[in-house]
Amino acid sequence: MGRVSMAVASASLVLALAGCRAQAAEAPAQAGDRAAIDLQQKTARFAVTDLSADLSALPANEREALAHMVRAAQVMDALFLEQVWSGNETTFHLLAKDDSPLGRARLHAFLVNKGPWSRLDHNEPFVAGVPDKPASANFYPAGSTKAEVEKWIASLSPADKERATGFFTTIRRGPDGKLMAVPYSTEYQGELALAAHHLRAAAAATRQPTLKAFLESRAAAFVSNDYYDSDVKWMELDATIEPTIGPYEVYEDEWFNYKAAFEAFITVKDQTESDKLKKFAGSLQEIENNLPIDPGYRNKRLGALAPIAVVNTVYSSGDGNRGVQTAAFNLPNDERVIREKGSKRVMLKNNQQAKFDQVLTPISKVALAASDQGSIAFEAFFTHILMHELMHGLGPHDIVVGGRTTTVRQELKETYSAIEEAKADISGLFALQFLIDKGQLDKGLEKTMYTTFLASAFRSLRFGINEAHGRGQAIQLNYLLDRGGFKVNADGTFAVDSAKIRDAVTSLTREIMTLQAEGSYAKAKAMIDTLGVIRPQTKALLDKLTSVPVDIEPRFVTALDLVK
């Protein structure tokens, strides 16, 4: 079987086995299978959770369209496996053939992590014989070095450099051994043709004009490698079904954060909740105008569109379903679209409710003093995640460094993701406090948002500081402890100092956004090296959380019903 056809077969197999992951977790190994038991215990840190969405209001044709979108999303799983590591496909099929207790445990862990490395354990391998997880993923040639690729990029013309550092190309060796940029539409031609087929079928089934327009445009983008038009149509989407599918986030490229990984979130809109949150979009320019940075670093005019969608997940895949689950996202990442159209914030409400119930509430019972445990609230959790996503679109993006027009992402290189996640988090708190002070949010939120954020900090840290969100959270927690905004009680629990927290939040927002505006890789690296660590008091608290799930492992019951 050729590479393309095998990868396409993998797409169907991934969904079938994903539906059996919970059953694998529910069949514990016998006492003699020590390795299997140990691996099952590690995988059990993800609490198996049924995620469902109410489709009762969708007519039959829209349910048909939704089923085709799920099928297209399956292909993103196979593509992402290929992007993570060139050996993933072979490893996947070998594990699928092993019916021993250890084999089943390894397959389950592989599906959760999208590879043979535990993302919660600093990418420790759980399959014998595999190499260390490659920081270059499968975006760059095997055997190449980061220095070699950097030197090659520096030698290119401006147009070739833009292609080489762009989101949608891999770097490969040509027949002459020289490096070259290969469009995703060529690299993944067979898989993307299959995904495009399902998107076109979904477009034919739906009667919602903006949904049809997006699906047709995104199918065309899979063939042309030009995602701009479909990103704009995604921004303009106004439908009961809210699909996000394609190459987006750059976390997997740990060399440069250049290359976008394939993912999908197939969701249905919660229109009532979405309407409630439209008021936030109208406040973005005012927040931007009051950011605690040099006025010259502020955006005088944000993109015109800033839609906010509250949705419930039907199915997620690829980079959108590996290890720790996404609670919300802010896309697209293309600076051209952000500059011209703004960006969209999508809140995955059923994901968030599951995380709050299964993880955050139990953490608060350990991390906070008894007197503070009543001050955590789902509304504060939900609203801060929303503001986190909003703040990704604010602050410096296009910058000038040494007379060059560039972007924060390109200048900060591999430090970008952790710094950007920390920025969105901490400036999200700054923005919420600003809106409370302006009377645009209820004063009661002030009582719960800092305490809920503190409890949630330990939730994020458990993802591991090798992961962007975890490392970004370590930066914030240590900074706020150093500035007195947070404190450690005598019994090892943590608390908010209400007299100091506001100034500490403002100060960190200023420091991060300023280094971004300066494009200072050195300052970003220094911040990560000094603050992006787990200190002893924090480790002592984290060690007490071993019985609390780290995150959820979704079981997409609605999607499985759709595609039976």
ABEGO torsion letter per residue (X at the ends): XBAAAAAAAAAAAAAAAAAAAAAAAABBBBAABAAAAAAAAAAAABBBBBBBBBAAABBAAAAAAAAAAAAAAAAAAAAAAAAABAAAAAAAAAAAABABAAAAAAAAAAAAAGEABBAAAGGBBABBGBBBBBAAEAABBBGBBAAAAAAAAAABBAAAAAAAABAABBBBBBAAGBBBBBBAAAAAAAAAAAAAAAAAAAAAABABAAAAAAAAAAAAAAAAGBAAAAAAAAAABBBABBBBBEBABAAABAAAGABBBBBBBBBBBBAAAAAAAAAAAAAAAAAAAABBBBAAABBABBBABBBBBBBBBABBBEAABBEBBBABBBOBABAAAAAAAEBBBBBBAAAAAAAAAAAAAAAAAAABBAAAAAABBAAAAAAAAAAAAAAAABEBABBBBGGBBBBAAAAAEAAAAAAAAAAAAAAAAAAAAAAAAAGABBAAAAAAAAAAAAAAAAAAAAAEAABAAAAAAAAAAAAAAAAGABBBBAAGBBBBBAAAAAAAAAAAAAAAAAAAAAGBAAAAAAAAAAABBBBAAAAAAAAAAAABBABBBBBBAAAAAAAX
